[in-house]
Amino acid sequence: MTEETKAKIRETLDKEIRPNLQADGGDLELVAVGDDGVVQLRLTGACAGCPFSAMTLAVGVEQRLKAAVPEVVRVQPVP
């Protein structure tokens, strides 16, 4: 992925996704962005142990990232 695309991913995470997670005591860390369109994220804080974390990533984070950055193929959680 281009640096411009990676910057758009970071911007979307920081401005649109992170504030919602932080409001509930959680957060996320961008681990890697692959050239194959896979974005690796680590949930932290309250999100790390939440039983709904898989749903948060799939429904909340992945869908939003794909809408904002069409080059994103999927979001992969990293422990």
N, CA, C and O atoms as CSV, one atom per row, in Angstrom:
chain,resi,resn,atom,element,x,y,z
A,1,MET,N,N,0.844,-1.190,0.000
A,1,MET,CA,C,0.000,0.000,0.000
A,1,MET,C,C,0.881,1.242,0.000
A,1,MET,O,O,1.997,1.232,0.519
A,2,THR,N,N,0.369,2.283,-0.577
A,2,THR,CA,C,1.126,3.529,-0.640
A,2,THR,C,C,1.142,4.209,0.731
A,2,THR,O,O,0.323,3.910,1.601
A,3,GLU,N,N,2.075,5.112,0.895
A,3,GLU,CA,C,2.144,5.874,2.146
A,3,GLU,C,C,0.888,6.722,2.329
A,3,GLU,O,O,0.433,6.930,3.453
A,4,GLU,N,N,0.339,7.201,1.238
A,4,GLU,CA,C,-0.891,7.996,1.294
A,4,GLU,C,C,-2.059,7.151,1.831
A,4,GLU,O,O,-2.855,7.625,2.642
A,5,THR,N,N,-2.148,5.917,1.378
A,5,THR,CA,C,-3.205,5.017,1.853
A,5,THR,C,C,-3.011,4.696,3.325
A,5,THR,O,O,-3.975,4.681,4.091
A,6,LYS,N,N,-1.777,4.442,3.724
A,6,LYS,CA,C,-1.488,4.154,5.140
A,6,LYS,C,C,-1.837,5.358,6.015
A,6,LYS,O,O,-2.344,5.200,7.126
A,7,ALA,N,N,-1.563,6.557,5.507
A,7,ALA,CA,C,-1.903,7.771,6.255
A,7,ALA,C,C,-3.415,7.905,6.398
A,7,ALA,O,O,-3.904,8.327,7.446
A,8,LYS,N,N,-4.155,7.552,5.357
A,8,LYS,CA,C,-5.624,7.616,5.406
A,8,LYS,C,C,-6.158,6.603,6.419
A,8,LYS,O,O,-7.127,6.889,7.122
A,9,ILE,N,N,-5.543,5.434,6.501
A,9,ILE,CA,C,-5.940,4.434,7.502
A,9,ILE,C,C,-5.705,4.983,8.900
A,9,ILE,O,O,-6.586,4.902,9.755
A,10,ARG,N,N,-4.525,5.541,9.140
A,10,ARG,CA,C,-4.209,6.110,10.468
A,10,ARG,C,C,-5.175,7.234,10.818
A,10,ARG,O,O,-5.654,7.321,11.949
A,11,GLU,N,N,-5.458,8.092,9.845
A,11,GLU,CA,C,-6.372,9.209,10.084
A,11,GLU,C,C,-7.780,8.708,10.429
A,11,GLU,O,O,-8.416,9.231,11.344
A,12,THR,N,N,-8.255,7.721,9.714
A,12,THR,CA,C,-9.587,7.165,9.978
A,12,THR,C,C,-9.632,6.538,11.361
A,12,THR,O,O,-10.600,6.726,12.097
A,13,LEU,N,N,-8.595,5.798,11.718
A,13,LEU,CA,C,-8.545,5.198,13.054
A,13,LEU,C,C,-8.557,6.287,14.131
A,13,LEU,O,O,-9.322,6.209,15.093
A,14,ASP,N,N,-7.711,7.291,13.961
A,14,ASP,CA,C,-7.557,8.333,14.983
A,14,ASP,C,C,-8.783,9.236,15.134
A,14,ASP,O,O,-9.140,9.617,16.249
A,15,LYS,N,N,-9.421,9.577,14.026
A,15,LYS,CA,C,-10.508,10.551,14.082
A,15,LYS,C,C,-11.898,9.930,14.183
A,15,LYS,O,O,-12.802,10.540,14.755
A,16,GLU,N,N,-12.084,8.734,13.642
A,16,GLU,CA,C,-13.431,8.175,13.570
A,16,GLU,C,C,-13.659,6.949,14.448
A,16,GLU,O,O,-14.786,6.700,14.875
A,17,ILE,N,N,-12.624,6.193,14.719
A,17,ILE,CA,C,-12.814,4.932,15.440
A,17,ILE,C,C,-12.319,5.012,16.874
A,17,ILE,O,O,-13.026,4.631,17.806
A,18,ARG,N,N,-11.108,5.507,17.045
A,18,ARG,CA,C,-10.502,5.572,18.377
A,18,ARG,C,C,-11.344,6.309,19.420
A,18,ARG,O,O,-11.479,5.816,20.540
A,19,PRO,N,N,-11.912,7.465,19.095
A,19,PRO,CA,C,-12.701,8.175,20.108
A,19,PRO,C,C,-13.847,7.335,20.678
A,19,PRO,O,O,-14.148,7.421,21.869
A,20,ASN,N,N,-14.486,6.524,19.829
A,20,ASN,CA,C,-15.576,5.668,20.318
A,20,ASN,C,C,-15.060,4.586,21.254
A,20,ASN,O,O,-15.686,4.299,22.275
A,21,LEU,N,N,-13.940,3.993,20.922
A,21,LEU,CA,C,-13.357,2.972,21.794
A,21,LEU,C,C,-12.894,3.586,23.106
A,21,LEU,O,O,-13.107,3.013,24.174
A,22,GLN,N,N,-12.262,4.750,23.026
A,22,GLN,CA,C,-11.751,5.411,24.225
A,22,GLN,C,C,-12.880,5.844,25.157
A,22,GLN,O,O,-12.694,5.890,26.373
A,23,ALA,N,N,-14.029,6.157,24.607
A,23,ALA,CA,C,-15.175,6.540,25.433
A,23,ALA,C,C,-15.628,5.388,26.330
A,23,ALA,O,O,-16.231,5.603,27.381
A,24,ASP,N,N,-15.325,4.156,25.895
A,24,ASP,CA,C,-15.690,2.978,26.685
A,24,ASP,C,C,-14.507,2.395,27.447
A,24,ASP,O,O,-14.598,1.287,27.975
A,25,GLY,N,N,-13.400,3.129,27.510
A,25,GLY,CA,C,-12.239,2.676,28.273
A,25,GLY,C,C,-11.282,1.797,27.491
A,25,GLY,O,O,-10.392,1.182,28.078
A,26,GLY,N,N,-11.446,1.727,26.190
A,26,GLY,CA,C,-10.571,0.893,25.371
A,26,GLY,C,C,-9.778,1.726,24.385
A,26,GLY,O,O,-9.826,2.956,24.400
A,27,ASP,N,N,-9.062,1.043,23.545
A,27,ASP,CA,C,-8.283,1.702,22.501
A,27,ASP,C,C,-7.808,0.629,21.538
A,27,ASP,O,O,-8.104,-0.553,21.712
A,28,LEU,N,N,-7.069,1.049,20.525
A,28,LEU,CA,C,-6.475,0.093,19.606
A,28,LEU,C,C,-5.124,0.585,19.173
A,28,LEU,O,O,-4.812,1.772,19.261
A,29,GLU,N,N,-4.321,-0.353,18.700
A,29,GLU,CA,C,-2.976,-0.056,18.232
A,29,GLU,C,C,-2.857,-0.588,16.811
A,29,GLU,O,O,-3.181,-1.745,16.545
A,30,LEU,N,N,-2.398,0.246,15.914
A,30,LEU,CA,C,-2.137,-0.177,14.543
A,30,LEU,C,C,-0.799,-0.901,14.537
A,30,LEU,O,O,0.242,-0.293,14.786
A,31,VAL,N,N,-0.826,-2.195,14.253
A,31,VAL,CA,C,0.386,-3.007,14.271
A,31,VAL,C,C,1.062,-2.998,12.907
A,31,VAL,O,O,2.269,-2.774,12.815
A,32,ALA,N,N,0.294,-3.240,11.846
A,32,ALA,CA,C,0.876,-3.284,10.507
A,32,ALA,C,C,-0.197,-3.098,9.454
A,32,ALA,O,O,-1.376,-3.374,9.678
A,33,VAL,N,N,0.245,-2.621,8.293
A,33,VAL,CA,C,-0.615,-2.533,7.114
A,33,VAL,C,C,0.121,-3.269,6.003
A,33,VAL,O,O,1.193,-2.847,5.569
A,34,GLY,N,N,-0.458,-4.363,5.551
A,34,GLY,CA,C,0.197,-5.155,4.518
A,34,GLY,C,C,-0.117,-4.657,3.119
A,34,GLY,O,O,-1.133,-4.005,2.881
A,35,ASP,N,N,0.779,-4.981,2.206
A,35,ASP,CA,C,0.555,-4.626,0.807
A,35,ASP,C,C,-0.638,-5.370,0.218
A,35,ASP,O,O,-1.157,-5.003,-0.836
A,36,ASP,N,N,-1.068,-6.433,0.922
A,36,ASP,CA,C,-2.221,-7.230,0.478
A,36,ASP,C,C,-3.554,-6.649,0.948
A,36,ASP,O,O,-4.608,-7.227,0.682
A,37,GLY,N,N,-3.517,-5.511,1.644
A,37,GLY,CA,C,-4.744,-4.872,2.105
A,37,GLY,C,C,-5.211,-5.322,3.473
A,37,GLY,O,O,-6.305,-4.956,3.902
A,38,VAL,N,N,-4.403,-6.109,4.165
A,38,VAL,CA,C,-4.754,-6.572,5.503
A,38,VAL,C,C,-4.185,-5.595,6.533
A,38,VAL,O,O,-2.992,-5.292,6.532
A,39,VAL,N,N,-5.059,-5.114,7.402
A,39,VAL,CA,C,-4.673,-4.191,8.462
A,39,VAL,C,C,-4.671,-4.972,9.775
A,39,VAL,O,O,-5.692,-5.530,10.174
A,40,GLN,N,N,-3.523,-5.006,10.438
A,40,GLN,CA,C,-3.404,-5.713,11.713
A,40,GLN,C,C,-3.553,-4.716,12.856
A,40,GLN,O,O,-2.854,-3.705,12.926
A,41,LEU,N,N,-4.491,-5.038,13.755
A,41,LEU,CA,C,-4.779,-4.168,14.894
A,41,LEU,C,C,-4.752,-4.957,16.192
A,41,LEU,O,O,-5.074,-6.145,16.222
A,42,ARG,N,N,-4.363,-4.280,17.259
A,42,ARG,CA,C,-4.405,-4.860,18.601
A,42,ARG,C,C,-5.341,-4.007,19.443
A,42,ARG,O,O,-5.149,-2.798,19.572
A,43,LEU,N,N,-6.352,-4.644,20.014
A,43,LEU,CA,C,-7.242,-3.938,20.926
A,43,LEU,C,C,-6.577,-3.870,22.293
A,43,LEU,O,O,-5.957,-4.836,22.738
A,44,THR,N,N,-6.708,-2.731,22.954
A,44,THR,CA,C,-6.088,-2.538,24.264
A,44,THR,C,C,-7.122,-1.998,25.250
A,44,THR,O,O,-8.257,-1.701,24.879
A,45,GLY,N,N,-6.710,-1.876,26.499
A,45,GLY,CA,C,-7.597,-1.364,27.530
A,45,GLY,C,C,-8.792,-2.277,27.733
A,45,GLY,O,O,-8.662,-3.500,27.676
A,46,ALA,N,N,-9.938,-1.696,27.965
A,46,ALA,CA,C,-11.151,-2.475,28.215
A,46,ALA,C,C,-11.527,-3.342,27.021
A,46,ALA,O,O,-12.188,-4.367,27.186
A,47,CYS,N,N,-11.117,-2.946,25.826
A,47,CYS,CA,C,-11.451,-3.711,24.621
A,47,CYS,C,C,-10.691,-5.031,24.539
A,47,CYS,O,O,-11.172,-5.988,23.932
A,48,ALA,N,N,-9.517,-5.086,25.143
A,48,ALA,CA,C,-8.677,-6.282,25.041
A,48,ALA,C,C,-9.361,-7.510,25.619
A,48,ALA,O,O,-9.241,-8.597,25.054
A,49,GLY,N,N,-10.064,-7.371,26.712
A,49,GLY,CA,C,-10.691,-8.524,27.344
A,49,GLY,C,C,-12.186,-8.617,27.125
A,49,GLY,O,O,-12.847,-9.484,27.698
A,50,CYS,N,N,-12.715,-7.748,26.318
A,50,CYS,CA,C,-14.156,-7.697,26.111
A,50,CYS,C,C,-14.630,-8.880,25.277
A,50,CYS,O,O,-14.017,-9.210,24.262
A,51,PRO,N,N,-15.724,-9.524,25.703
A,51,PRO,CA,C,-16.241,-10.647,24.920
A,51,PRO,C,C,-16.791,-10.234,23.556
A,51,PRO,O,O,-17.011,-11.088,22.697
A,52,PHE,N,N,-17.010,-8.958,23.352
A,52,PHE,CA,C,-17.528,-8.471,22.075
A,52,PHE,C,C,-16.428,-7.906,21.178
A,52,PHE,O,O,-16.729,-7.261,20.174
A,53,SER,N,N,-15.169,-8.136,21.521
A,53,SER,CA,C,-14.076,-7.540,20.753
A,53,SER,C,C,-14.052,-8.007,19.295
A,53,SER,O,O,-13.749,-7.212,18.405
A,54,ALA,N,N,-14.362,-9.264,19.038
A,54,ALA,CA,C,-14.387,-9.758,17.653
A,54,ALA,C,C,-15.461,-9.031,16.852
A,54,ALA,O,O,-15.249,-8.694,15.687
A,55,MET,N,N,-16.601,-8.791,17.467
A,55,MET,CA,C,-17.683,-8.073,16.792
A,55,MET,C,C,-17.294,-6.614,16.581
A,55,MET,O,O,-17.593,-6.034,15.538
A,56,THR,N,N,-16.632,-6.026,17.561
A,56,THR,CA,C,-16.178,-4.643,17.433
A,56,THR,C,C,-15.257,-4.504,16.237
A,56,THR,O,O,-15.393,-3.566,15.451
A,57,LEU,N,N,-14.314,-5.435,16.092
A,57,LEU,CA,C,-13.394,-5.373,14.965
A,57,LEU,C,C,-14.111,-5.598,13.639
A,57,LEU,O,O,-13.895,-4.852,12.683
A,58,ALA,N,N,-14.950,-6.605,13.577
A,58,ALA,CA,C,-15.606,-6.958,12.317
A,58,ALA,C,C,-16.653,-5.937,11.902
A,58,ALA,O,O,-16.664,-5.488,10.755
A,59,VAL,N,N,-17.519,-5.574,12.813
A,59,VAL,CA,C,-18.635,-4.694,12.468
A,59,VAL,C,C,-18.241,-3.225,12.541
A,59,VAL,O,O,-18.534,-2.455,11.626
A,60,GLY,N,N,-17.589,-2.840,13.608
A,60,GLY,CA,C,-17.264,-1.429,13.775
A,60,GLY,C,C,-16.041,-0.990,13.008
A,60,GLY,O,O,-16.123,-0.114,12.147
A,61,VAL,N,N,-14.917,-1.587,13.308
A,61,VAL,CA,C,-13.642,-1.121,12.764
A,61,VAL,C,C,-13.484,-1.500,11.285
A,61,VAL,O,O,-13.204,-0.637,10.453
A,62,GLU,N,N,-13.658,-2.767,10.961
A,62,GLU,CA,C,-13.424,-3.207,9.586
A,62,GLU,C,C,-14.363,-2.526,8.594
A,62,GLU,O,O,-13.917,-2.052,7.549
A,63,GLN,N,N,-15.628,-2.473,8.901
A,63,GLN,CA,C,-16.577,-1.840,7.980
A,63,GLN,C,C,-16.264,-0.369,7.771
A,63,GLN,O,O,-16.331,0.133,6.649
A,64,ARG,N,N,-15.922,0.321,8.850
A,64,ARG,CA,C,-15.613,1.749,8.739
A,64,ARG,C,C,-14.342,1.981,7.926
A,64,ARG,O,O,-14.289,2.878,7.085
A,65,LEU,N,N,-13.314,1.159,8.185
A,65,LEU,CA,C,-12.069,1.297,7.434
A,65,LEU,C,C,-12.282,1.015,5.950
A,65,LEU,O,O,-11.769,1.740,5.097
A,66,LYS,N,N,-13.036,-0.034,5.642
A,66,LYS,CA,C,-13.300,-0.372,4.240
A,66,LYS,C,C,-14.064,0.743,3.534
A,66,LYS,O,O,-13.818,1.020,2.360
A,67,ALA,N,N,-14.978,1.375,4.236
A,67,ALA,CA,C,-15.749,2.472,3.648
A,67,ALA,C,C,-14.861,3.685,3.381
A,67,ALA,O,O,-15.009,4.356,2.360
A,68,ALA,N,N,-13.950,3.958,4.292
A,68,ALA,CA,C,-13.089,5.140,4.159
A,68,ALA,C,C,-11.890,4.891,3.249
A,68,ALA,O,O,-11.420,5.796,2.559
A,69,VAL,N,N,-11.403,3.646,3.258
A,69,VAL,CA,C,-10.200,3.300,2.496
A,69,VAL,C,C,-10.484,2.009,1.721
A,69,VAL,O,O,-10.283,0.919,2.256
A,70,PRO,N,N,-10.938,2.114,0.494
A,70,PRO,CA,C,-11.335,0.932,-0.279
A,70,PRO,C,C,-10.229,-0.110,-0.471
A,70,PRO,O,O,-10.521,-1.270,-0.761
A,71,GLU,N,N,-8.972,0.289,-0.313
A,71,GLU,CA,C,-7.866,-0.655,-0.461
A,71,GLU,C,C,-7.787,-1.665,0.673
A,71,GLU,O,O,-7.115,-2.688,0.544
A,72,VAL,N,N,-8.469,-1.389,1.789
A,72,VAL,CA,C,-8.474,-2.319,2.923
A,72,VAL,C,C,-9.325,-3.529,2.561
A,72,VAL,O,O,-10.494,-3.398,2.198
A,73,VAL,N,N,-8.720,-4.707,2.665
A,73,VAL,CA,C,-9.403,-5.956,2.347
A,73,VAL,C,C,-10.042,-6.537,3.603
A,73,VAL,O,O,-11.191,-6.978,3.580
A,74,ARG,N,N,-9.281,-6.533,4.704
A,74,ARG,CA,C,-9.819,-7.031,5.965
A,74,ARG,C,C,-8.972,-6.525,7.126
A,74,ARG,O,O,-7.850,-6.052,6.947
A,75,VAL,N,N,-9.549,-6.642,8.325
A,75,VAL,CA,C,-8.847,-6.303,9.558
A,75,VAL,C,C,-8.548,-7.601,10.288
A,75,VAL,O,O,-9.427,-8.444,10.471
A,76,GLN,N,N,-7.317,-7.748,10.694
A,76,GLN,CA,C,-6.879,-8.954,11.390
A,76,GLN,C,C,-6.479,-8.582,12.816
A,76,GLN,O,O,-5.626,-7.717,13.012
A,77,PRO,N,N,-7.088,-9.230,13.814
A,77,PRO,CA,C,-6.697,-8.944,15.193
A,77,PRO,C,C,-5.339,-9.588,15.517
A,77,PRO,O,O,-5.026,-10.682,15.048
A,78,VAL,N,N,-4.557,-8.892,16.318
A,78,VAL,CA,C,-3.269,-9.383,16.769
A,78,VAL,C,C,-3.296,-9.381,18.297
A,78,VAL,O,O,-3.616,-8.361,18.908
A,79,PRO,N,N,-2.964,-10.511,18.915
A,79,PRO,CA,C,-2.991,-10.556,20.394
A,79,PRO,C,C,-1.892,-9.709,21.019
A,79,PRO,O,O,-1.783,-9.644,22.244
